[in-house]
Amino acid sequence: MDAHQQKWNETVAQGIIAWLEKRRMAGSYAADAAQAKEQILAMIPAGGSVLRGGSCSTVEMGLWEKIEAMEGVTVFNPYKPGLAPEESIAIRRQGLTADLMLASSNAITLDGRLVNLDGMGNRVAAMAFGPKKVVLVVGMNKVAPDLESAKARVKNYAAPVNAMRLNLDTPCNKNGLCADCRAPKRICNFWSIIEGSMVPNRIHVILVGEDLGY
Ligand code: SF4
């Protein structure tokens, strides 16, 4: 990424952060994933608990190995290999009582609205209520000009790519495009648009000046 792209990322991010603040959320900017990682690790409460939200961004950043190695920190990880489906669901429920949830957002608008789409709904539920603090790490590739384009990004890109990642039996896994299916494995069941937070600064968005996740 050249200096002009970096300048665009930081300038646009500062505008989004100003909007997040108007919406009683917090925001910060990290020029790259390494800086974002430092910011996030400093937010993990000593001796506290952390819910792992479904997020490729946090996996790409190598955050979970670091958090799981922190002494006294409990991680609620519903994605642990080998878990039975009912065990994974039980951990998602337990995670609603966590001190902090760490995830990403499928999209963010220029005016600071967070747009997400879930299959089961546990991720958007925890973003809305449960964990005392919600930290969302969002690459600047997920910025959309407005609500309509944010929803289009999620439906036409993020959801099909996730269906491919999980090799789901859905039309988008085969064709790359949404067919508004009714497949049992449909991952587009629960929309969430976060417009603000009644609890000031409960949600903190870290915008990162590089591509992360999808
Ligand atoms: S509705 Fe179905 S086809 Fe469309 S993105 Fe979601 S899972 Fe894929």
Residues whose N, C-alpha, C, O or C-beta is under 5 A from the ligand:
A	BS01	SF4	K155 A159 P160 T170 P171 C172 L177 C178 A179 D180 C181 K185 R186 I187 C188
